[in-house]
């Protein structure tokens, strides 16, 4: 199983990672970071992430780390 860590300060809320996630475990949050952007949140309470890392590959700001 995989685990996703999102650096909230690097995220600009472009949502490319949400499109890349086949399981839809990443969504745009409702809070702002210090730069004034909404940032994405990882929402997999059951721990079913496959760790495919497509979300991290799509992120233009390198704001996502994937751990297996």
C-alpha positions in Angstrom: 0.0 0.0 0.0 1.1 3.5 -0.7 1.1 6.7 1.3 1.0 10.2 -0.2 2.6 13.2 1.5 1.6 16.7 0.1 3.7 19.7 0.8 0.9 22.3 1.2 3.2 25.3 0.7 4.4 24.1 -2.7 1.0 23.2 -4.0 -0.7 25.7 -6.3 -4.0 23.9 -6.6 -3.7 23.1 -10.3 -5.5 19.8 -9.7 -3.4 17.8 -12.3 -2.8 15.2 -9.5 -6.6 14.8 -9.0 -6.9 13.9 -12.7 -4.0 11.5 -12.5 -5.3 9.6 -9.5 -7.3 6.6 -10.8 -8.7 5.9 -7.3 -9.7 9.6 -6.7 -7.9 9.8 -3.3 -6.7 13.4 -3.9 -9.1 16.3 -3.9 -8.9 20.1 -3.7 -9.1 21.3 -0.2 -11.0 24.2 1.4 -8.0 26.0 3.0 -5.4 28.4 1.7 -1.6 28.0 2.0 0.7 31.0 2.7 0.8 31.9 -1.0 -3.0 32.2 -1.2 -3.7 29.0 -3.1 -6.1 26.2 -2.3 -4.0 23.1 -1.9 -4.9 19.5 -2.5 -5.6 17.0 0.3 -5.0 13.2 0.4 -8.3 11.5 1.5 -7.7 7.8 1.7 -8.9 6.8 5.2 -8.8 3.1 4.4 -5.2 3.0 3.1 -6.1 1.6 -0.3 -3.6 3.8 -2.3 -1.7 1.6 -4.7 1.4 3.9 -4.6 1.5 4.2 -8.4 3.0 7.7 -8.1 1.1 9.1 -11.1 0.0 12.0 -8.9 3.6 12.9 -8.1 4.7 12.6 -11.7 1.9 15.0 -12.8 2.7 17.6 -10.2 4.6 20.5 -11.9 5.7 21.9 -8.5 7.0 18.7 -6.9 4.7 19.0 -4.0 3.8 15.3 -3.7 5.9 12.5 -2.4 4.7 8.9 -2.6 5.9 6.2 -0.2 5.3 2.5 -0.7 
